[in-house]
Amino acid sequence: MLLSIIYLIAISAEAMTGALSAGRRRMDLFGVVMIACVTALGGGSLRDILLGHYPLGWVKHPEYLGFTVCAALIATWVARWMHHFRRTFLVLDGLGLIAFTLIGCSIAREAGHAMPIVLIAGMLTGAFGGVLRDILCNEVPLIFQKELYAIISLLTGAVYLLLLHWGVADATAILCCLGGGFALRLLAIHYRWEMPKFVYHDEVH
């Protein structure tokens, strides 16, 4: 129940960030809604397609689609004030990352997949909605440039599986990872932790 509530909050927040990205590219309302839906639901959809997990989450629960569409339209109406809530969105985004990751790991694990696939499924669910958003908006995805984002997702999934392996109850493992992963994401934002970068200059001598 806790993950479900957080999931609804997270997809709404993600949909709003997607709508704002579309607005920066001067898209019409259809484009805004499409980008919002891809941002909020794209990671989970990609996971389900790769794992052969059907029906897709938003097909089975069409109310998720309703939440994202409403959130996108609300974002267009209140866009001029959205900068005041930037920190709030970062917090909700961090919470959503962890919740999406745990949901993705849980679905893959229940389907009987091996541990590496479970971790990848969690990371895809948590991080790849934003990747798809940036690609459709013709931008280099943020998580490939400077965000300590996908790594936190993978770490959260790994700790979740480790706790289950040690015999910790599923609900307890989820709560521990939700709190720990969220705290780690907030620390990464606050201290601006980043992955090492590879810089190559193609110079002819």
C-alpha positions as CSV (number, residue, x, y, z in Angstrom):
1,M,0.0,0.0,0.0
2,L,2.8,2.4,0.9
3,L,4.6,1.8,-2.4
4,S,1.3,2.2,-4.3
5,I,0.7,5.6,-2.8
6,I,4.3,6.7,-3.4
7,Y,4.0,5.4,-7.0
8,L,0.9,7.6,-7.7
9,I,2.6,10.6,-6.2
10,A,5.8,9.8,-8.2
11,I,4.2,9.3,-11.6
12,S,2.3,12.6,-11.1
13,A,5.5,14.4,-10.3
14,E,7.4,12.8,-13.2
15,A,4.5,13.6,-15.6
16,M,4.8,17.3,-14.5
17,T,8.6,17.3,-15.2
18,G,7.9,15.8,-18.6
19,A,5.3,18.4,-19.4
20,L,7.7,21.2,-18.5
21,S,10.4,19.6,-20.7
22,A,7.9,19.5,-23.6
23,G,7.0,23.2,-22.9
24,R,10.7,24.2,-23.2
25,R,10.5,22.7,-26.7
26,R,7.3,24.6,-27.5
27,M,5.2,21.4,-28.1
28,D,1.5,21.5,-28.4
29,L,-0.8,19.9,-25.8
30,F,-0.7,16.5,-27.5
31,G,3.1,16.6,-27.4
32,V,3.0,17.7,-23.8
33,V,0.8,14.8,-22.7
34,M,2.8,12.3,-24.7
35,I,6.1,13.4,-23.2
36,A,4.5,13.4,-19.7
37,C,3.2,9.9,-20.1
38,V,6.5,8.6,-21.5
39,T,8.4,10.2,-18.6
40,A,6.1,8.8,-15.9
41,L,5.3,5.4,-17.4
42,G,8.0,4.7,-20.0
43,G,10.5,3.0,-17.7
44,G,7.9,0.5,-16.4
45,S,6.6,-0.1,-19.9
46,L,10.1,-0.8,-21.2
47,R,10.7,-3.2,-18.3
48,D,7.4,-5.1,-19.0
49,I,8.2,-5.4,-22.7
50,L,11.7,-6.7,-22.2
51,L,10.5,-9.2,-19.5
52,G,7.4,-10.2,-21.4
53,H,5.3,-9.1,-18.5
54,Y,1.8,-8.4,-19.9
55,P,-0.5,-6.5,-19.8
56,L,1.6,-3.4,-19.3
57,G,1.2,-1.7,-16.0
58,W,-0.8,1.3,-17.4
59,V,-2.9,-1.1,-19.5
60,K,-3.9,-3.2,-16.5
61,H,-4.4,0.0,-14.4
62,P,-5.7,2.7,-16.8
63,E,-6.1,5.0,-13.8
64,Y,-2.3,5.5,-14.0
65,L,-2.7,7.0,-17.4
66,G,-5.4,9.3,-16.0
67,F,-3.1,10.5,-13.3
68,T,-0.3,11.3,-15.7
69,V,-2.6,13.1,-18.2
70,C,-4.1,15.2,-15.4
71,A,-0.7,16.0,-13.9
72,A,0.6,17.1,-17.3
73,L,-2.4,19.5,-17.9
74,I,-2.1,20.9,-14.4
75,A,1.6,21.6,-15.1
76,T,0.7,23.7,-18.2
77,W,-1.7,25.8,-16.1
78,V,0.7,26.4,-13.2
79,A,4.0,26.5,-15.1
80,R,4.8,30.1,-14.3
81,W,4.9,29.2,-10.6
82,M,6.7,25.8,-10.9
83,H,10.2,27.2,-10.2
84,H,9.0,27.8,-6.6
85,F,8.6,24.1,-6.2
86,R,11.9,22.9,-7.7
87,R,13.1,21.5,-4.4
88,T,9.8,19.7,-3.8
89,F,10.1,18.1,-7.3
90,L,13.6,17.0,-6.6
91,V,12.4,15.3,-3.4
92,L,9.5,13.7,-5.1
93,D,11.7,12.6,-8.0
94,G,14.1,11.0,-5.6
95,L,11.3,9.2,-3.8
96,G,9.9,8.1,-7.1
97,L,13.2,6.7,-8.3
98,I,13.5,4.4,-5.3
99,A,9.8,3.4,-5.3
100,F,10.0,2.6,-9.1
101,T,13.2,0.7,-8.6
102,L,11.7,-1.5,-5.8
103,I,8.6,-2.1,-7.8
104,G,10.6,-3.1,-10.8
105,C,12.8,-5.4,-8.8
106,S,9.8,-7.0,-7.1
107,I,8.0,-7.7,-10.5
108,A,11.1,-9.2,-12.0
109,R,11.8,-11.3,-8.9
110,E,8.3,-12.6,-8.7
111,A,8.6,-13.6,-12.4
112,G,11.6,-15.8,-11.4
113,H,14.4,-13.9,-13.2
114,A,18.0,-14.1,-12.2
115,M,19.5,-11.5,-9.9
116,P,21.2,-9.4,-12.7
117,I,18.0,-9.2,-14.6
118,V,16.1,-8.2,-11.4
119,L,18.6,-5.3,-10.9
120,I,18.4,-4.2,-14.5
121,A,14.6,-4.3,-14.3
122,G,14.6,-2.1,-11.2
123,M,17.0,0.4,-12.8
124,L,15.0,0.5,-16.1
125,T,11.8,1.2,-14.1
126,G,13.4,3.9,-12.0
127,A,15.6,5.8,-14.4
128,F,14.6,5.2,-18.0
129,G,11.5,7.3,-18.1
130,G,13.7,10.3,-17.9
131,V,16.0,8.9,-20.5
132,L,13.2,8.5,-23.0
133,R,11.9,12.0,-22.2
134,D,15.3,13.6,-22.9
135,I,15.7,11.6,-26.1
136,L,12.3,12.7,-27.4
137,C,13.1,16.3,-26.4
138,N,16.4,16.0,-28.4
139,E,18.7,16.3,-25.4
140,V,21.5,14.2,-24.0
141,P,19.9,12.2,-21.1
142,L,20.8,13.8,-17.8
143,I,21.8,10.5,-16.2
144,F,24.5,10.0,-18.8
145,Q,26.0,13.4,-18.0
146,K,26.0,14.4,-14.4
147,E,23.3,12.8,-12.3
148,L,24.1,10.1,-9.7
149,Y,20.8,8.5,-10.5
150,A,21.0,5.1,-12.1
151,I,23.8,4.0,-9.8
152,I,21.6,4.8,-6.8
153,S,18.8,2.7,-8.4
154,L,21.2,-0.3,-8.9
155,L,22.5,0.0,-5.3
156,T,19.0,0.1,-3.9
157,G,18.0,-2.9,-5.9
158,A,21.2,-4.8,-4.8
159,V,20.6,-4.0,-1.1
160,Y,16.9,-5.1,-1.4
161,L,18.0,-8.5,-2.9
162,L,20.7,-8.9,-0.3
163,L,18.3,-8.3,2.6
164,L,15.9,-10.8,1.1
165,H,18.7,-13.3,0.8
166,W,19.5,-12.8,4.5
167,G,15.9,-13.7,5.4
168,V,14.6,-10.2,6.1
169,A,10.8,-10.0,5.5
170,D,9.8,-8.4,2.2
171,A,7.9,-5.5,3.8
172,T,10.8,-4.7,6.1
173,A,13.3,-4.9,3.2
174,I,11.2,-2.5,1.1
175,L,10.9,0.0,4.0
176,C,14.7,-0.1,4.7
177,C,15.6,0.3,1.1
178,L,13.0,3.0,0.6
179,G,14.5,5.1,3.4
180,G,18.1,4.3,2.7
181,G,17.9,4.8,-1.1
182,F,15.9,8.1,-0.6
183,A,18.5,9.4,1.8
184,L,21.3,8.5,-0.5
185,R,19.6,10.3,-3.4
186,L,19.1,13.5,-1.3
187,L,22.7,13.4,-0.2
188,A,23.8,13.1,-3.9
189,I,21.6,16.1,-4.7
190,H,22.9,18.2,-1.8
191,Y,26.6,17.4,-2.3
192,R,26.4,17.2,-6.1
193,W,27.9,13.8,-6.3
194,E,28.6,12.7,-9.9
195,M,30.1,9.8,-11.7
196,P,33.6,10.2,-13.2
197,K,33.4,11.5,-16.7
198,F,35.2,10.3,-19.8
199,V,36.3,13.2,-21.9
200,Y,37.8,12.6,-25.4
201,H,39.0,15.3,-27.8
202,D,39.5,14.2,-31.3
203,E,42.5,16.3,-32.2
204,V,44.5,15.9,-35.4
205,H,48.2,16.6,-35.0
